[in-house]
Amino acid sequence: MAEYNVAETFVSINGEGICAGQLAVFIRFYGCNLSCSYCDTAWAKDALAHGRTMSELDIYEYIKELGIKNVTLTGGEPLIQPGIGDLLSLLLLDDELRVEVETNGSADLSVYQREIDTLTFTMDYKLPGSGMEDAMRLSNFDYLKQKDTVKFVAGSRKDLERAVEIIDSYKLSGRCHIYFSTVFGRLSLSDTVEFMKQNRLNDVTLQLQMHKIIWGSDAVGV
């Protein structure tokens, strides 16, 4: 049975994405293979700082005890956890659970083809301002379904322009959900809306990070 490095577990609302505002169980894993310039969970890269190890059965039992159907696996980067496929297989056996994986765009989604029809991915595409665009695995776009989401976190107009290039190049409109989010303090929401209007981005949703609005940008465990 695999053991996973878990930074924190908690119940809160989904702060972003298609289930924003709904309750979810969050399992946050340690470790990330990227270093984004705006990372707001950099503390979760250090597996020795806090947290504990849990088996897939420990995680499943914790989720079931809470009685919450939405489950979000996040990080760090959950898909670089050794044995993560075993955990996904166990969770997806339970028809009552709705499992979402938040992934950074660099991990290979083709490995999870067996789970792809029943699993929901929220996949980042790292824009130039992140400093991590070269790490993006563009083949992942081939595996996204209509239920999945591509999230663009933008810190400048240049980032927004690059997002439009990616949306057009990979014909994402209508294929999956598309969300824009802004880097706090770098790009205003009003400027982002103006950009969406100018470019007639009909299939793009501006995402407000509800958890940061409610509890502040530095809160953890929410």
C-alpha atoms as a printed R data frame, in Angstrom:
    type eleno elety resid chain resno       x      y       z
1   ATOM     1    CA   MET     A     1   0.000  0.000   0.000
2   ATOM     2    CA   ALA     A     2   1.414  3.382  -1.017
3   ATOM     3    CA   GLU     A     3   2.220  6.139   1.455
4   ATOM     4    CA   TYR     A     4   1.636  9.760   0.436
5   ATOM     5    CA   ASN     A     5   3.214 12.951   1.764
6   ATOM     6    CA   VAL     A     6   0.190 15.007   2.802
7   ATOM     7    CA   ALA     A     7   0.666 18.651   3.730
8   ATOM     8    CA   GLU     A     8  -2.864 19.283   4.988
9   ATOM     9    CA   THR     A     9  -6.413 17.986   4.844
10  ATOM    10    CA   PHE     A    10  -9.470 20.141   5.385
11  ATOM    11    CA   VAL     A    11 -13.057 20.895   4.378
12  ATOM    12    CA   SER     A    12 -13.910 24.212   2.807
13  ATOM    13    CA   ILE     A    13 -15.678 25.635  -0.185
14  ATOM    14    CA   ASN     A    14 -14.125 25.260  -3.587
15  ATOM    15    CA   GLY     A    15 -12.640 28.698  -4.069
16  ATOM    16    CA   GLU     A    16 -12.371 28.454  -7.842
17  ATOM    17    CA   GLY     A    17 -13.369 26.408 -10.867
18  ATOM    18    CA   ILE     A    18 -16.681 24.936 -11.965
19  ATOM    19    CA   CYS     A    19 -17.599 23.901  -8.395
20  ATOM    20    CA   ALA     A    20 -16.762 27.282  -6.852
21  ATOM    21    CA   GLY     A    21 -18.852 27.872  -3.752
22  ATOM    22    CA   GLN     A    22 -19.535 24.181  -3.148
23  ATOM    23    CA   LEU     A    23 -18.147 22.252  -0.202
24  ATOM    24    CA   ALA     A    24 -15.183 20.011  -0.902
25  ATOM    25    CA   VAL     A    25 -12.684 17.858   0.943
26  ATOM    26    CA   PHE     A    26  -9.161 19.020   0.133
27  ATOM    27    CA   ILE     A    27  -6.139 16.738   0.197
28  ATOM    28    CA   ARG     A    28  -3.009 18.818  -0.322
29  ATOM    29    CA   PHE     A    29   0.164 16.912  -1.178
30  ATOM    30    CA   TYR     A    30   3.732 17.977  -0.606
31  ATOM    31    CA   GLY     A    31   6.183 18.476  -3.426
32  ATOM    32    CA   CYS     A    32   6.121 20.339  -6.716
33  ATOM    33    CA   ASN     A    33   8.364 20.150  -9.763
34  ATOM    34    CA   LEU     A    34   7.798 23.816 -10.704
35  ATOM    35    CA   SER     A    35   8.631 27.167  -9.105
36  ATOM    36    CA   CYS     A    36   6.090 29.696 -10.341
37  ATOM    37    CA   SER     A    37   6.854 33.338  -9.654
38  ATOM    38    CA   TYR     A    38   3.456 33.916  -8.018
39  ATOM    39    CA   CYS     A    39   3.145 30.605  -6.113
40  ATOM    40    CA   ASP     A    40   0.900 31.002  -3.056
41  ATOM    41    CA   THR     A    41   1.571 27.523  -1.632
42  ATOM    42    CA   ALA     A    42   5.370 27.477  -1.790
43  ATOM    43    CA   TRP     A    43   5.414 26.134   1.766
44  ATOM    44    CA   ALA     A    44   3.933 22.871   0.432
45  ATOM    45    CA   LYS     A    45   7.098 22.147  -1.545
46  ATOM    46    CA   ASP     A    46   9.012 21.261   1.621
47  ATOM    47    CA   ALA     A    47   7.960 17.773   2.660
48  ATOM    48    CA   LEU     A    48   9.836 18.056   5.958
49  ATOM    49    CA   ALA     A    49   8.128 21.194   7.201
50  ATOM    50    CA   HIS     A    50   4.741 19.930   8.384
51  ATOM    51    CA   GLY     A    51   2.156 17.305   7.563
52  ATOM    52    CA   ARG     A    52   2.177 13.535   7.696
53  ATOM    53    CA   THR     A    53   2.113 10.406   5.590
54  ATOM    54    CA   MET     A    54  -1.205  8.739   4.784
55  ATOM    55    CA   SER     A    55  -2.054  5.591   2.873
56  ATOM    56    CA   GLU     A    56  -4.728  5.543   0.193
57  ATOM    57    CA   LEU     A    57  -7.028  3.798   2.705
58  ATOM    58    CA   ASP     A    58  -6.335  6.502   5.321
59  ATOM    59    CA   ILE     A    59  -7.263  9.175   2.790
60  ATOM    60    CA   TYR     A    60 -10.391  7.367   1.617
61  ATOM    61    CA   GLU     A    61 -11.631  6.750   5.172
62  ATOM    62    CA   TYR     A    62 -10.990 10.390   6.101
63  ATOM    63    CA   ILE     A    63 -13.062 11.537   3.123
64  ATOM    64    CA   LYS     A    64 -15.940  9.144   3.827
65  ATOM    65    CA   GLU     A    65 -16.133 10.111   7.498
66  ATOM    66    CA   LEU     A    66 -16.768 13.722   6.491
67  ATOM    67    CA   GLY     A    67 -19.736 12.983   4.230
68  ATOM    68    CA   ILE     A    68 -18.652 15.510   1.569
69  ATOM    69    CA   LYS     A    69 -18.956 14.384  -2.053
70  ATOM    70    CA   ASN     A    70 -16.569 16.802  -3.802
71  ATOM    71    CA   VAL     A    71 -12.926 15.816  -3.399
72  ATOM    72    CA   THR     A    72 -10.063 18.029  -4.576
73  ATOM    73    CA   LEU     A    73  -6.542 16.633  -4.806
74  ATOM    74    CA   THR     A    74  -4.109 19.524  -4.911
75  ATOM    75    CA   GLY     A    75  -0.600 20.509  -3.943
76  ATOM    76    CA   GLY     A    76   2.155 21.025  -4.631
77  ATOM    77    CA   GLU     A    77   1.585 18.735  -7.590
78  ATOM    78    CA   PRO     A    78  -0.508 15.649  -6.819
79  ATOM    79    CA   LEU     A    79   0.382 13.768  -9.999
80  ATOM    80    CA   ILE     A    80   4.077 13.505  -9.102
81  ATOM    81    CA   GLN     A    81   3.244 11.591  -5.928
82  ATOM    82    CA   PRO     A    82   4.556  8.004  -6.200
83  ATOM    83    CA   GLY     A    83   1.614  5.617  -6.407
84  ATOM    84    CA   ILE     A    84  -0.979  8.350  -7.004
85  ATOM    85    CA   GLY     A    85  -2.702  6.067  -9.523
86  ATOM    86    CA   ASP     A    86  -3.534  3.646  -6.695
87  ATOM    87    CA   LEU     A    87  -5.273  6.399  -4.759
88  ATOM    88    CA   LEU     A    88  -7.198  7.567  -7.826
89  ATOM    89    CA   SER     A    89  -8.341  4.022  -8.572
90  ATOM    90    CA   LEU     A    90  -9.627  3.604  -5.013
91  ATOM    91    CA   LEU     A    91 -11.470  6.932  -4.916
92  ATOM    92    CA   LEU     A    92 -13.056  6.388  -8.319
93  ATOM    93    CA   LEU     A    93 -14.546  3.068  -7.209
94  ATOM    94    CA   ASP     A    94 -16.922  5.096  -5.037
95  ATOM    95    CA   ASP     A    95 -19.728  6.448  -7.218
96  ATOM    96    CA   GLU     A    96 -20.748  8.925  -4.526
97  ATOM    97    CA   LEU     A    97 -17.497 10.889  -4.825
98  ATOM    98    CA   ARG     A    98 -16.719 13.563  -7.419
99  ATOM    99    CA   VAL     A    99 -12.941 13.688  -7.696
100 ATOM   100    CA   GLU     A   100 -11.027 16.649  -9.130
101 ATOM   101    CA   VAL     A   101  -7.263 16.810  -9.610
102 ATOM   102    CA   GLU     A   102  -5.636 20.238  -9.731
103 ATOM   103    CA   THR     A   103  -2.500 19.798 -11.829
104 ATOM   104    CA   ASN     A   104   0.158 22.226 -12.985
105 ATOM   105    CA   GLY     A   105   0.291 21.337 -16.685
106 ATOM   106    CA   SER     A   106   3.651 19.565 -16.629
107 ATOM   107    CA   ALA     A   107   2.577 16.084 -15.507
108 ATOM   108    CA   ASP     A   108   1.678 13.574 -18.227
109 ATOM   109    CA   LEU     A   109  -2.108 13.042 -18.291
110 ATOM   110    CA   SER     A   110  -1.873 10.140 -20.741
111 ATOM   111    CA   VAL     A   111  -0.805  7.929 -17.826
112 ATOM   112    CA   TYR     A   112  -4.314  8.294 -16.414
113 ATOM   113    CA   GLN     A   113  -6.312  7.339 -19.498
114 ATOM   114    CA   ARG     A   114  -8.071  4.577 -17.565
115 ATOM   115    CA   GLU     A   115  -9.437  7.158 -15.115
116 ATOM   116    CA   ILE     A   116  -9.958 10.034 -17.534
117 ATOM   117    CA   ASP     A   117 -13.663  9.432 -18.193
118 ATOM   118    CA   THR     A   118 -14.576  9.538 -14.490
119 ATOM   119    CA   LEU     A   119 -11.965 11.969 -13.179
120 ATOM   120    CA   THR     A   120 -12.078 15.755 -13.518
121 ATOM   121    CA   PHE     A   121  -8.875 17.665 -14.226
122 ATOM   122    CA   THR     A   122  -8.282 21.344 -13.600
123 ATOM   123    CA   MET     A   123  -5.057 21.920 -15.493
124 ATOM   124    CA   ASP     A   124  -2.999 25.084 -15.373
125 ATOM   125    CA   TYR     A   125  -1.273 26.453 -18.405
126 ATOM   126    CA   LYS     A   126   1.668 28.442 -17.070
127 ATOM   127    CA   LEU     A   127   1.920 31.758 -18.894
128 ATOM   128    CA   PRO     A   128   5.187 33.706 -19.468
129 ATOM   129    CA   GLY     A   129   4.890 35.663 -16.228
130 ATOM   130    CA   SER     A   130   5.076 32.440 -14.229
131 ATOM   131    CA   GLY     A   131   8.566 31.685 -15.505
132 ATOM   132    CA   MET     A   132   7.469 28.086 -16.078
133 ATOM   133    CA   GLU     A   133   5.923 28.050 -19.549
134 ATOM   134    CA   ASP     A   134   8.722 25.887 -20.967
135 ATOM   135    CA   ALA     A   135   7.657 23.086 -18.606
136 ATOM   136    CA   MET     A   136   4.159 22.801 -20.101
137 ATOM   137    CA   ARG     A   137   3.299 19.447 -21.633
138 ATOM   138    CA   LEU     A   138   1.272 20.500 -24.666
139 ATOM   139    CA   SER     A   139   0.202 16.929 -25.453
140 ATOM   140    CA   ASN     A   140  -2.042 17.098 -22.379
141 ATOM   141    CA   PHE     A   141  -4.572 19.112 -24.373
142 ATOM   142    CA   ASP     A   142  -5.341 15.910 -26.303
143 ATOM   143    CA   TYR     A   143  -6.686 14.236 -23.159
144 ATOM   144    CA   LEU     A   144  -8.962 16.939 -21.803
145 ATOM   145    CA   LYS     A   145 -12.714 16.336 -21.904
146 ATOM   146    CA   GLN     A   146 -15.635 18.754 -21.839
147 ATOM   147    CA   LYS     A   147 -15.917 18.399 -18.046
148 ATOM   148    CA   ASP     A   148 -12.273 19.424 -17.554
149 ATOM   149    CA   THR     A   149 -10.838 22.914 -17.106
150 ATOM   150    CA   VAL     A   150  -7.811 24.795 -18.388
151 ATOM   151    CA   LYS     A   151  -6.845 27.620 -16.060
152 ATOM   152    CA   PHE     A   152  -4.697 30.570 -17.115
153 ATOM   153    CA   VAL     A   153  -3.225 32.641 -14.277
154 ATOM   154    CA   ALA     A   154  -2.266 35.996 -15.752
155 ATOM   155    CA   GLY     A   155  -0.094 38.726 -14.299
156 ATOM   156    CA   SER     A   156  -0.003 41.072 -17.296
157 ATOM   157    CA   ARG     A   157  -1.607 41.877 -20.624
158 ATOM   158    CA   LYS     A   158   1.206 39.904 -22.266
159 ATOM   159    CA   ASP     A   159   0.063 36.865 -20.297
160 ATOM   160    CA   LEU     A   160  -3.532 37.378 -21.440
161 ATOM   161    CA   GLU     A   161  -2.448 37.684 -25.055
162 ATOM   162    CA   ARG     A   162  -0.495 34.443 -24.764
163 ATOM   163    CA   ALA     A   163  -3.545 32.737 -23.246
164 ATOM   164    CA   VAL     A   164  -5.603 33.705 -26.292
165 ATOM   165    CA   GLU     A   165  -2.898 32.284 -28.562
166 ATOM   166    CA   ILE     A   166  -3.073 28.958 -26.724
167 ATOM   167    CA   ILE     A   167  -6.888 28.891 -26.739
168 ATOM   168    CA   ASP     A   168  -6.908 29.476 -30.502
169 ATOM   169    CA   SER     A   169  -3.972 27.199 -31.359
170 ATOM   170    CA   TYR     A   170  -5.424 24.225 -29.493
171 ATOM   171    CA   LYS     A   171  -9.067 25.031 -30.230
172 ATOM   172    CA   LEU     A   172 -10.017 24.896 -26.570
173 ATOM   173    CA   SER     A   173 -13.316 26.790 -26.904
174 ATOM   174    CA   GLY     A   174 -16.121 24.287 -26.625
175 ATOM   175    CA   ARG     A   175 -13.718 21.443 -25.813
176 ATOM   176    CA   CYS     A   176 -13.353 22.185 -22.111
177 ATOM   177    CA   HIS     A   177 -13.969 24.905 -19.551
178 ATOM   178    CA   ILE     A   178 -11.608 27.883 -19.802
179 ATOM   179    CA   TYR     A   179 -10.874 30.107 -16.819
180 ATOM   180    CA   PHE     A   180  -8.851 33.261 -16.403
181 ATOM   181    CA   SER     A   181  -7.464 34.098 -12.984
182 ATOM   182    CA   THR     A   182  -5.316 37.090 -12.064
183 ATOM   183    CA   VAL     A   183  -2.142 37.324  -9.989
184 ATOM   184    CA   PHE     A   184  -3.074 39.397  -6.955
185 ATOM   185    CA   GLY     A   185  -1.410 42.803  -7.096
186 ATOM   186    CA   ARG     A   186  -0.141 42.425 -10.659
187 ATOM   187    CA   LEU     A   187  -3.231 42.550 -12.873
188 ATOM   188    CA   SER     A   188  -6.580 44.062 -12.006
189 ATOM   189    CA   LEU     A   189  -9.865 42.281 -12.515
190 ATOM   190    CA   SER     A   190 -11.290 45.296 -14.349
191 ATOM   191    CA   ASP     A   191  -8.422 45.321 -16.845
192 ATOM   192    CA   THR     A   192  -8.942 41.610 -17.413
193 ATOM   193    CA   VAL     A   193 -12.636 42.147 -18.131
194 ATOM   194    CA   GLU     A   194 -11.752 44.905 -20.599
195 ATOM   195    CA   PHE     A   195  -9.349 42.540 -22.352
196 ATOM   196    CA   MET     A   196 -12.074 39.871 -22.559
197 ATOM   197    CA   LYS     A   197 -14.467 42.423 -24.077
198 ATOM   198    CA   GLN     A   198 -11.922 43.643 -26.614
199 ATOM   199    CA   ASN     A   199 -11.168 40.083 -27.723
200 ATOM   200    CA   ARG     A   200 -14.776 38.826 -27.554
201 ATOM   201    CA   LEU     A   201 -13.819 35.856 -25.420
202 ATOM   202    CA   ASN     A   202 -17.232 34.227 -25.310
203 ATOM   203    CA   ASP     A   203 -16.159 30.909 -23.808
204 ATOM   204    CA   VAL     A   204 -13.853 32.237 -21.097
205 ATOM   205    CA   THR     A   205 -14.879 32.619 -17.453
206 ATOM   206    CA   LEU     A   206 -13.207 35.170 -15.196
207 ATOM   207    CA   GLN     A   207 -12.494 33.397 -11.946
208 ATOM   208    CA   LEU     A   208 -12.603 35.105  -8.572
209 ATOM   209    CA   GLN     A   209 -10.640 33.231  -5.919
210 ATOM   210    CA   MET     A   210 -13.465 33.084  -3.395
211 ATOM   211    CA   HIS     A   211 -11.350 31.568  -0.626
212 ATOM   212    CA   LYS     A   212  -8.997 34.567  -0.755
213 ATOM   213    CA   ILE     A   213 -11.895 37.018  -0.731
214 ATOM   214    CA   ILE     A   214 -13.403 35.332   2.345
215 ATOM   215    CA   TRP     A   215 -10.289 34.514   4.407
216 ATOM   216    CA   GLY     A   216  -7.511 36.619   2.887
217 ATOM   217    CA   SER     A   217  -4.641 35.772   0.598
218 ATOM   218    CA   ASP     A   218  -2.340 34.235   3.243
219 ATOM   219    CA   ALA     A   219  -4.746 31.865   4.989
220 ATOM   220    CA   VAL     A   220  -4.087 28.119   4.892
221 ATOM   221    CA   GLY     A   221  -6.447 25.254   5.592
222 ATOM   222    CA   VAL     A   222  -9.388 27.066   4.023
